[in-house]
Structure formats: C-alpha cells, structure tokens
Amino acid sequence: MSNNPYQNPPGANFQQELPQGMAIAALVTGILSPTLCGLLTAIPAIICGHIGVKQADNGEASGRTMAKAGMIMGYASLALTVLAIILYIVIVVIVVGAAAAQSGGI
C-alpha cells in the first residue's frame, strides 16, 4: 500500500459530474412559463429543453429528465397561451359583430 495522500481510497468510485446548465434553465423557465407571460418563458424553455436533451443523449451533460420536464411545461404553456389568444380574438369578433348588428351597421 502506498502512502500517497492523493490516491483514491480502496473501493471509492468517483464519477465526473457533468454540467447540466441547459437542463436547469429549461426547468426554471418551464416552471415560470404558466405564471409569467407564456410566450416570453415558454419559448426559451422549449429551446433549452431540446438542447439539454440532445446534450444528455450525446453524453455531454446530465439532467435529461429535467430538460424534458422543462420542455414539456414549455410546450403546454405555449399551447395554453395560443388557445387564450384565439379565444380572446373570437370573443372580440363576437362582441364587435353584436355591437355592429345592434347599431344597424350590418
């Protein structure tokens, strides 16, 4: 046995920690996307999620599950935001049409 203080103890298995910045960014923006303006945080969540998943698949980073969760929340928030915009437009068209019909414009 050697007296080298820098040698790993017997049975120790140290793995290199991989960066997971994109996965964390996707998760944070995905969590914030339903509460804040959906488009401003949903799109970065989707982009960071795709990059994080690709990095995890290539072995360049860890956090594949976090990246997927952020990406899914980003897509869900984006879908809800688009549906809300469509609903708003439909309501405005109905109200404007009803007001025009009452005034005899149509």
Summary of the structure (lengths in Angstrom):
residues: 106
radius of gyration: 24.8
end to end distance: 96.3
largest distance: 99.1
contacts: 302
relative contact order: 0.16
helix: 69%
strand: 0%
